[in-house]
Amino acid sequence: MPTTTSGLCTKEPTDPEAQASNWTSNLRREDAKFFQGHKLETHDKTHASTKELLTSIHANWTVERESLVRASNGRAFPQIQHWYESGSGDVLGQFGSIRTPLHPENFIDYFRKFCIASEKEISMDIIGFDPVSKKIYAASKLTNYVSDLEHVGDKTDNWMITTVNYMQPKSIQTFVWHNELICLNGMVRPVQGEQNYLAQTKEIVYADIQPYLHNAIKTCEAYDQMKDRFINTPISNDVAFNVIRTFFKDEEGLETPTKESKLLNVRKLEQLWLMDCIDNNEATRQGNAFRLQQCFTQWTSHGRKAKSDDYRFSQKLGGSLMRMDNRATELIREVVGV
């Protein structure tokens, strides 16, 4: 195998004989730059083993469980289990004894089966691991979904992302990330259905996958419908300020609407509305409900203080920032009657 003098493989990453250590976590796809953590493009690595892929994102470990033991007297509490990463020994979370961990290798194998069973409707495009939130994810760009919207210069990409959070007692969760390309503001919605996960007790077939794909497409259609209505709903500064102050429960600001708010976040959002919204000159973002909604997603995507970009991403993906975006959007819909 061709290598450099230092031992690095010189083959292209797409070559079946290439070594996983040659892969880079820098995403080449411009439409996927918002992904964070240790990340890897996988749409061109179908030849690679799951262990090779996981090694590249620092997630080639298993979950080890130990009962809680009180240090002072050595008493064990088997009903309380601590989870750890094998190898590093890093702590993951604390759970009851009934819950069975889904190891990273099993999860990625599951998603690969998910894609195969979809009959080429989706592919595993990106995987990643956030070492801070202990969340592993696999993502597929929904290229088969074609939007009917025809607003010039304002395109949305839709990604279906499935996650496992090793710090919280949650099942496998699936989301759709709506990524506005003009500004890279992202809004995330959970895929709704009778259940948010697939059982691991039998072979996955297309009949199991189809409802998830169908619900993901329905989520995209609902977002497009909302976006179109928001673009075509003009609102005044007074209405925008009222929504912002209501969202942040600024009671004093609501009582004195002509005065500057004393709350920093309110002032930031009102400044975004007035002049600092990204791509301020776009026709789709001129004094309408969509501009206001994008002010909120811009704030959560880029402006709100976060520990790191990795942490911000994890909170957009099923965390507090996702809930903020959806709560703000529902408030706007309620106020403007959309």
C-alpha positions as semicolon CSV with decimal commas, in nm:
position;residue;x (nm);y (nm);z (nm)
1;M;0,000;0,000;0,000
2;P;0,152;0,340;-0,096
3;T;0,251;0,547;0,209
4;T;0,456;0,854;0,295
5;T;0,788;0,826;0,482
6;S;0,595;0,891;0,804
7;G;0,360;0,601;0,733
8;L;0,048;0,788;0,618
9;C;-0,154;0,619;0,347
10;T;-0,155;0,819;0,024
11;K;-0,462;0,657;-0,130
12;E;-0,779;0,860;-0,174
13;P;-1,025;0,826;0,116
14;T;-1,277;0,676;-0,129
15;D;-1,037;0,394;-0,220
16;P;-1,146;0,064;-0,057
17;E;-0,783;0,004;0,046
18;A;-0,741;0,346;0,209
19;Q;-0,669;0,355;0,581
20;A;-0,926;0,518;0,808
21;S;-0,652;0,733;0,965
22;N;-0,637;0,927;0,638
23;W;-0,991;1,057;0,678
24;T;-1,047;1,414;0,786
25;S;-1,322;1,554;1,008
26;N;-1,340;1,869;0,792
27;L;-1,659;1,836;0,590
28;R;-1,615;1,909;0,221
29;R;-1,986;1,961;0,165
30;E;-2,074;2,328;0,195
31;D;-2,433;2,236;0,277
32;A;-2,321;2,042;0,585
33;K;-2,094;2,292;0,759
34;F;-2,332;2,329;1,052
35;F;-2,251;1,979;1,182
36;Q;-2,025;1,985;1,489
37;G;-1,826;1,754;1,714
38;H;-1,601;1,484;1,570
39;K;-1,766;1,439;1,229
40;L;-1,710;1,241;0,910
41;E;-1,863;1,231;0,564
42;T;-1,972;0,874;0,501
43;H;-2,168;0,883;0,175
44;D;-1,843;0,793;-0,006
45;K;-1,725;0,530;0,246
46;T;-1,975;0,250;0,203
47;H;-1,680;0,007;0,175
48;A;-1,559;0,089;0,528
49;S;-1,644;-0,115;0,833
50;T;-1,848;0,043;1,109
51;K;-1,552;0,022;1,346
52;E;-1,337;0,217;1,099
53;L;-1,598;0,490;1,072
54;L;-1,637;0,513;1,449
55;T;-1,262;0,529;1,502
56;S;-1,252;0,845;1,290
57;I;-1,506;1,020;1,515
58;H;-1,355;0,892;1,844
59;A;-1,656;0,672;1,915
60;N;-1,520;0,318;1,867
61;W;-1,604;0,214;2,221
62;T;-1,867;0,012;2,401
63;V;-2,079;0,105;2,702
64;E;-1,967;-0,055;3,028
65;R;-2,203;-0,068;3,326
66;E;-2,125;-0,074;3,697
67;S;-2,358;-0,069;3,995
68;L;-2,352;0,234;4,223
69;V;-2,134;0,162;4,527
70;R;-2,125;0,385;4,836
71;A;-1,760;0,456;4,907
72;S;-1,796;0,488;5,286
73;N;-1,924;0,137;5,350
74;G;-1,896;-0,049;5,019
75;R;-2,272;-0,102;4,991
76;A;-2,382;-0,170;4,633
77;F;-2,704;-0,047;4,472
78;P;-2,755;-0,270;4,165
79;Q;-3,077;-0,092;4,068
80;I;-2,867;0,216;3,986
81;Q;-2,618;0,172;3,702
82;H;-2,332;0,401;3,602
83;W;-2,237;0,392;3,233
84;Y;-1,879;0,444;3,113
85;E;-1,691;0,449;2,783
86;S;-1,470;0,143;2,748
87;G;-1,105;0,226;2,698
88;S;-1,105;0,587;2,821
89;G;-1,329;0,515;3,119
90;D;-1,507;0,849;3,071
91;V;-1,839;0,869;3,251
92;L;-2,153;0,873;3,039
93;G;-2,462;0,875;3,258
94;Q;-2,654;0,715;3,543
95;F;-2,959;0,500;3,474
96;G;-3,182;0,230;3,616
97;S;-3,085;-0,134;3,586
98;I;-3,360;-0,213;3,333
99;R;-3,223;0,008;3,054
100;T;-2,995;-0,168;2,806
101;P;-2,731;0,047;2,633
102;L;-2,715;0,071;2,255
103;H;-2,345;0,063;2,172
104;P;-2,219;0,305;1,904
105;E;-2,137;0,019;1,666
106;N;-2,490;-0,119;1,701
107;F;-2,638;0,226;1,643
108;I;-2,441;0,292;1,323
109;D;-2,516;-0,060;1,199
110;Y;-2,882;0,016;1,268
111;F;-2,869;0,336;1,063
112;R;-2,689;0,160;0,777
113;K;-2,967;-0,100;0,774
114;F;-3,214;0,186;0,790
115;C;-3,068;0,328;0,469
116;I;-3,043;-0,006;0,289
117;A;-3,405;-0,084;0,377
118;S;-3,516;0,251;0,233
119;E;-3,443;0,122;-0,118
120;K;-3,205;0,412;-0,193
121;E;-3,444;0,682;-0,074
122;I;-3,185;0,790;0,183
123;S;-2,814;0,736;0,243
124;M;-2,589;0,771;0,547
125;D;-2,417;1,098;0,453
126;I;-2,256;1,208;0,781
127;I;-2,191;1,065;1,126
128;G;-2,061;1,246;1,431
129;F;-1,995;1,235;1,803
130;D;-2,008;1,523;2,049
131;P;-1,774;1,430;2,337
132;V;-1,924;1,698;2,563
133;S;-2,293;1,603;2,543
134;K;-2,204;1,236;2,472
135;K;-2,441;1,234;2,178
136;I;-2,377;1,031;1,863
137;Y;-2,564;1,105;1,540
138;A;-2,611;0,984;1,185
139;A;-2,755;1,211;0,916
140;S;-2,908;1,181;0,571
141;K;-2,984;1,473;0,342
142;L;-3,340;1,437;0,215
143;T;-3,254;1,487;-0,150
144;N;-3,570;1,310;-0,267
145;Y;-3,783;1,584;-0,115
146;V;-3,846;1,861;-0,369
147;S;-3,991;2,181;-0,233
148;D;-4,275;2,354;-0,419
149;L;-4,166;2,696;-0,292
150;E;-4,035;2,933;-0,559
151;H;-3,901;3,224;-0,353
152;V;-3,586;3,338;-0,535
153;G;-3,265;3,312;-0,334
154;D;-3,420;3,157;-0,023
155;K;-3,357;2,783;-0,033
156;T;-3,397;2,532;0,249
157;D;-3,206;2,205;0,281
158;N;-3,361;1,930;0,490
159;W;-3,163;1,671;0,684
160;M;-3,298;1,370;0,869
161;I;-3,079;1,316;1,177
162;T;-3,102;1,024;1,419
163;T;-2,933;1,048;1,759
164;V;-2,849;0,853;2,072
165;N;-2,784;1,054;2,389
166;Y;-2,569;0,855;2,634
167;M;-2,618;1,105;2,919
168;Q;-2,998;1,101;2,928
169;P;-3,253;0,818;2,944
170;K;-3,390;0,874;2,595
171;S;-3,457;0,635;2,313
172;I;-3,314;0,674;1,966
173;Q;-3,461;1,001;1,844
174;T;-3,514;1,121;1,487
175;F;-3,530;1,487;1,381
176;V;-3,552;1,694;1,065
177;W;-3,307;1,987;1,053
178;H;-3,429;2,266;0,822
179;N;-3,116;2,454;0,716
180;E;-3,166;2,794;0,550
181;L;-2,875;2,815;0,305
182;I;-2,885;3,192;0,268
183;C;-2,795;3,243;0,634
184;L;-2,726;2,895;0,779
185;N;-2,999;2,947;1,037
186;G;-3,125;2,608;1,145
187;M;-3,457;2,494;1,287
188;V;-3,506;2,140;1,415
189;R;-3,829;1,948;1,457
190;P;-3,875;1,596;1,594
191;V;-4,021;1,346;1,352
192;Q;-4,364;1,265;1,489
193;G;-4,512;0,918;1,490
194;E;-4,654;0,644;1,706
195;Q;-4,304;0,586;1,843
196;N;-3,970;0,764;1,810
197;Y;-3,752;0,458;1,768
198;L;-3,728;0,122;1,594
199;A;-3,707;-0,198;1,797
200;Q;-3,384;-0,396;1,768
201;T;-3,556;-0,732;1,807
202;K;-3,592;-0,821;1,440
203;E;-3,449;-0,758;1,095
204;I;-3,536;-0,413;0,965
205;V;-3,722;-0,412;0,634
206;Y;-3,864;-0,136;0,417
207;A;-4,208;-0,172;0,576
208;D;-4,048;-0,064;0,906
209;I;-3,866;0,229;0,747
210;Q;-4,143;0,369;0,529
211;P;-4,343;0,536;0,810
212;Y;-4,030;0,722;0,926
213;L;-3,955;0,846;0,576
214;H;-4,318;0,942;0,529
215;N;-4,326;1,137;0,855
216;A;-3,995;1,308;0,775
217;I;-4,136;1,422;0,440
218;K;-4,453;1,542;0,612
219;T;-4,234;1,744;0,850
220;C;-4,062;1,908;0,550
221;E;-4,394;1,985;0,384
222;A;-4,528;2,141;0,705
223;Y;-4,217;2,361;0,734
224;D;-4,250;2,475;0,371
225;Q;-4,616;2,560;0,423
226;M;-4,535;2,759;0,736
227;K;-4,245;2,937;0,564
228;D;-4,460;3,038;0,267
229;R;-4,735;3,173;0,491
230;F;-4,487;3,362;0,708
231;I;-4,328;3,523;0,400
232;N;-4,668;3,640;0,285
233;T;-4,775;3,777;0,625
234;P;-4,658;4,138;0,680
235;I;-4,620;4,255;1,040
236;S;-4,533;4,587;1,202
237;N;-4,253;4,674;1,442
238;D;-4,509;4,689;1,721
239;V;-4,624;4,332;1,657
240;A;-4,266;4,205;1,630
241;F;-4,165;4,373;1,956
242;N;-4,475;4,238;2,128
243;V;-4,388;3,881;2,024
244;I;-4,026;3,919;2,138
245;R;-4,121;4,065;2,477
246;T;-4,392;3,804;2,527
247;F;-4,145;3,526;2,448
248;F;-3,898;3,650;2,710
249;K;-4,176;3,726;2,961
250;D;-4,074;4,092;2,972
251;E;-4,376;4,217;3,164
252;E;-4,234;4,564;3,223
253;G;-4,142;4,593;2,855
254;L;-4,494;4,492;2,752
255;E;-4,641;4,759;2,980
256;T;-4,413;5,028;2,830
257;P;-4,384;4,922;2,462
258;T;-4,235;5,255;2,347
259;K;-3,939;5,232;2,588
260;E;-3,621;5,029;2,547
261;S;-3,638;4,696;2,726
262;K;-3,419;4,634;3,027
263;L;-3,362;4,271;2,922
264;L;-3,049;4,212;2,715
265;N;-3,192;3,927;2,504
266;V;-3,499;4,133;2,421
267;R;-3,280;4,419;2,301
268;K;-3,071;4,178;2,091
269;L;-3,375;4,028;1,919
270;E;-3,530;4,370;1,857
271;Q;-3,202;4,487;1,702
272;L;-3,202;4,178;1,477
273;W;-3,556;4,261;1,369
274;L;-3,475;4,625;1,293
275;M;-3,150;4,587;1,099
276;D;-2,921;4,296;1,186
277;C;-3,109;4,001;1,036
278;I;-2,871;3,812;0,804
279;D;-2,937;3,890;0,436
280;N;-3,136;4,189;0,547
281;N;-3,209;4,296;0,188
282;E;-3,374;3,974;0,071
283;A;-3,733;4,028;-0,043
284;T;-3,845;3,727;0,161
285;R;-3,730;3,894;0,484
286;Q;-3,886;4,238;0,463
287;G;-4,123;4,328;0,747
288;N;-4,294;3,990;0,761
289;A;-4,348;3,700;1,000
290;F;-4,068;3,500;0,834
291;R;-3,815;3,770;0,914
292;L;-3,919;3,758;1,279
293;Q;-3,900;3,379;1,288
294;Q;-3,553;3,394;1,132
295;C;-3,443;3,646;1,394
296;F;-3,511;3,381;1,658
297;T;-3,337;3,098;1,467
298;Q;-3,043;3,331;1,392
299;W;-3,015;3,406;1,763
300;T;-3,014;3,036;1,860
301;S;-2,791;2,934;1,565
302;H;-2,527;3,207;1,594
303;G;-2,598;3,470;1,858
304;R;-2,703;3,318;2,188
305;K;-2,412;3,257;2,421
306;A;-2,310;2,890;2,439
307;K;-2,022;2,695;2,592
308;S;-1,896;2,603;2,244
309;D;-2,015;2,546;1,888
310;D;-2,033;2,174;1,969
311;Y;-2,260;2,242;2,265
312;R;-2,476;2,480;2,062
313;F;-2,521;2,209;1,797
314;S;-2,618;1,949;2,057
315;Q;-2,876;2,188;2,206
316;K;-3,025;2,259;1,862
317;L;-3,049;1,885;1,810
318;G;-3,316;1,792;2,061
319;G;-3,212;2,027;2,342
320;S;-3,311;2,365;2,483
321;L;-3,234;2,564;2,166
322;M;-3,461;2,339;1,960
323;R;-3,739;2,395;2,210
324;M;-3,682;2,773;2,199
325;D;-3,708;2,781;1,819
326;N;-4,028;2,580;1,819
327;R;-4,183;2,778;2,104
328;A;-4,102;3,108;1,928
329;T;-4,242;2,979;1,599
330;E;-4,567;2,867;1,762
331;L;-4,599;3,204;1,935
332;I;-4,557;3,387;1,603
333;R;-4,819;3,161;1,442
334;E;-5,060;3,231;1,725
335;V;-5,009;3,608;1,713
336;V;-5,034;3,650;1,334
337;G;-5,301;3,384;1,284
338;V;-5,106;3,153;1,052
